[in-house]
Amino acid sequence: MSSEISSETSRKKHLEKFQRGLVIYKLMKLGWELSEHHGDGYDLVGVKSNGTTEKIVKLELKAIDLSALKDNDTFSQNISEYEIIKSTHIIISIFDDINPQKHYVASIEEVFNRVKDKKTKKFSEYANFSDYKAKVNQQVIKSTNTTKGSGKAKNNRLKIDVGHKYSKIDKWVLSGFENKWEDLSK
């Protein structure tokens, strides 16, 4: 069992490296300058100049391999609290083995708004993304300053889960963001 989990984790990490190369290639063709980020919260930093202005994006990458789903046709990715605070955009790529199927490009705020619109209970108390992000930031600071095993109460997890049945992907919460590469410039 442990060997299977290790193999799955390794395979997923290599798929994410493959995705990173594809995304870098695509964005460079669109005029972005990119750099890898090796800390928590996002994977790539992109800069695009447009005359006198520059647009900077911090991209979190997620990859899903449909061929690894086995008998279950659902998939899920989560955006962690650190990713919510640090990144500006997410790119979720769907693969069938190594064949890219779709790429979903959205800002973290757009993902939050879509999930909130689906009436997800844990987000109902937030009026908007700014309020939610402020609460996430407080929680991250609190958890960073809490010693493991100190006996303090656990925080409510505020990560965003984005999952769905692949057979109904056209109704997925991110379905409107397929190949929206140009939205990174907005």
C-alpha positions as CSV (number, residue, x, y, z in Angstrom):
1,M,0.0,0.0,0.0
2,S,2.7,2.5,1.0
3,S,4.6,1.6,-2.3
4,E,1.4,2.4,-4.3
5,I,1.0,5.8,-2.6
6,S,4.6,6.6,-3.1
7,S,4.4,5.6,-6.8
8,E,1.2,7.7,-7.3
9,T,2.8,10.7,-5.6
10,S,5.9,10.4,-7.7
11,R,3.9,10.0,-10.9
12,K,1.8,13.1,-10.0
13,K,4.9,15.2,-9.4
14,H,6.3,14.3,-12.8
15,L,2.9,15.1,-14.5
16,E,3.1,18.5,-12.8
17,K,6.6,19.0,-14.2
18,F,5.3,18.1,-17.6
19,Q,2.4,20.6,-17.1
20,R,4.8,23.3,-16.0
21,G,6.8,22.9,-19.3
22,L,3.6,23.1,-21.4
23,V,2.4,26.2,-19.5
24,I,5.7,28.0,-19.7
25,Y,5.9,27.3,-23.4
26,K,2.3,28.6,-24.0
27,L,2.8,31.7,-21.9
28,M,6.2,32.6,-23.5
29,K,4.5,32.4,-26.9
30,L,1.9,34.9,-25.6
31,G,4.7,37.3,-24.6
32,W,5.1,36.5,-20.9
33,E,8.5,36.4,-19.1
34,L,8.4,33.6,-16.6
35,S,10.4,32.4,-13.6
36,E,9.9,29.3,-11.4
37,H,9.1,29.9,-7.8
38,H,10.4,27.3,-5.3
39,G,8.5,28.4,-2.2
40,D,5.0,27.8,-0.8
41,G,2.0,29.4,-2.4
42,Y,2.7,29.4,-6.2
43,D,4.7,27.7,-8.9
44,L,5.5,30.4,-11.5
45,V,5.9,34.2,-11.6
46,G,5.0,35.8,-14.8
47,V,5.6,39.4,-16.0
48,K,4.2,40.9,-19.2
49,S,4.9,44.4,-20.3
50,N,2.4,46.4,-22.3
51,G,3.9,49.8,-23.1
52,T,4.5,51.6,-19.8
53,T,2.6,49.1,-17.6
54,E,3.6,45.7,-16.3
55,K,1.3,42.9,-15.3
56,I,2.6,40.4,-12.7
57,V,0.9,37.1,-12.0
58,K,1.7,34.4,-9.5
59,L,0.5,31.1,-10.9
60,E,-0.4,28.0,-9.0
61,L,-0.4,24.9,-11.2
62,K,-2.6,21.8,-10.7
63,A,-2.7,18.7,-12.9
64,I,-5.3,15.9,-13.1
65,D,-4.6,12.6,-15.0
66,L,-7.9,11.0,-16.0
67,S,-6.2,7.7,-16.7
68,A,-5.3,7.5,-13.0
69,L,-8.9,7.8,-11.8
70,K,-9.6,4.0,-12.1
71,D,-13.2,3.2,-11.5
72,N,-14.1,6.5,-10.0
73,D,-14.9,9.2,-12.5
74,T,-14.7,12.1,-10.1
75,F,-11.7,14.4,-9.7
76,S,-10.7,17.1,-7.2
77,Q,-8.0,19.6,-6.6
78,N,-7.8,21.9,-3.6
79,I,-6.3,25.4,-3.3
80,S,-4.6,25.5,0.1
81,E,-4.7,28.5,2.4
82,Y,-1.1,29.4,1.5
83,E,-2.0,29.3,-2.2
84,I,-5.0,31.5,-1.7
85,I,-2.9,34.2,0.0
86,K,0.2,34.0,-2.2
87,S,-1.0,33.2,-5.8
88,T,-3.1,35.4,-8.1
89,H,-4.2,32.7,-10.6
90,I,-4.6,29.0,-10.9
91,I,-4.1,26.8,-14.0
92,I,-5.7,23.4,-13.7
93,S,-4.7,21.1,-16.6
94,I,-6.6,17.9,-17.4
95,F,-4.6,15.1,-19.0
96,D,-5.4,11.7,-20.3
97,D,-2.1,10.0,-19.6
98,I,0.4,12.5,-21.1
99,N,-2.1,13.9,-23.6
100,P,-3.3,17.4,-22.6
101,Q,-7.1,17.6,-22.8
102,K,-8.1,21.0,-21.3
103,H,-6.5,23.9,-19.4
104,Y,-8.6,26.0,-17.0
105,V,-7.1,29.5,-16.3
106,A,-8.8,31.6,-13.6
107,S,-7.9,34.1,-10.8
108,I,-8.2,32.8,-7.3
109,E,-10.9,35.4,-6.7
110,E,-12.9,34.0,-9.7
111,V,-12.6,30.5,-8.3
112,F,-13.8,31.7,-4.9
113,N,-16.8,33.5,-6.4
114,R,-17.8,30.5,-8.4
115,V,-17.6,28.2,-5.4
116,K,-19.4,30.8,-3.2
117,D,-22.2,31.0,-5.9
118,K,-22.7,27.3,-5.6
119,K,-23.8,28.0,-2.0
120,T,-20.8,26.3,-0.3
121,K,-21.7,26.7,3.4
122,K,-18.2,27.5,4.7
123,F,-18.1,30.6,2.4
124,S,-21.6,31.9,3.0
125,E,-20.4,34.2,5.9
126,Y,-18.1,36.2,3.6
127,A,-19.5,39.2,1.7
128,N,-16.7,39.1,-0.8
129,F,-13.3,37.7,-1.7
130,S,-11.4,40.5,0.2
131,D,-13.2,39.5,3.5
132,Y,-12.5,35.8,2.9
133,K,-8.8,36.4,2.0
134,A,-8.4,38.5,5.2
135,K,-9.8,35.7,7.3
136,V,-7.6,33.1,5.5
137,N,-4.5,35.4,6.1
138,Q,-5.4,35.6,9.9
139,Q,-5.8,31.8,10.0
140,V,-2.4,31.2,8.3
141,I,-0.6,33.6,10.7
142,K,-2.3,31.9,13.6
143,S,-1.4,28.4,12.5
144,T,2.1,29.4,11.7
145,N,2.5,30.7,15.2
146,T,0.9,27.7,16.9
147,T,3.2,24.9,18.0
148,K,2.3,21.5,16.8
149,G,0.7,19.4,19.6
150,S,0.1,22.5,21.8
151,G,-3.5,21.4,22.4
152,K,-5.1,24.5,21.0
153,A,-8.3,24.1,19.0
154,K,-8.0,23.4,15.3
155,N,-8.9,26.1,12.8
156,N,-11.7,25.7,10.3
157,R,-10.1,24.7,7.1
158,L,-10.7,27.5,4.5
159,K,-9.1,25.8,1.5
160,I,-11.1,25.8,-1.7
161,D,-11.9,22.4,-3.2
162,V,-12.6,22.3,-6.9
163,G,-13.9,18.9,-8.0
164,H,-16.6,17.3,-10.1
165,K,-17.6,14.3,-12.2
166,Y,-15.6,14.2,-15.4
167,S,-18.6,12.9,-17.3
168,K,-20.3,16.3,-16.6
169,I,-17.3,18.5,-16.9
170,D,-19.2,21.0,-19.0
171,K,-21.1,21.9,-15.8
172,W,-18.0,22.1,-13.6
173,V,-17.5,25.2,-11.5
174,L,-14.6,26.2,-13.7
175,S,-16.1,25.3,-17.1
176,G,-16.2,28.9,-18.2
177,F,-12.5,29.3,-17.8
178,E,-11.3,26.8,-20.4
179,N,-8.2,28.1,-22.2
180,K,-8.7,31.7,-20.9
181,W,-5.0,32.4,-21.3
182,E,-5.8,36.0,-22.2
183,D,-7.4,36.6,-18.8
184,L,-4.0,36.6,-17.2
185,S,-3.4,40.0,-18.8
186,K,-6.4,41.6,-17.2
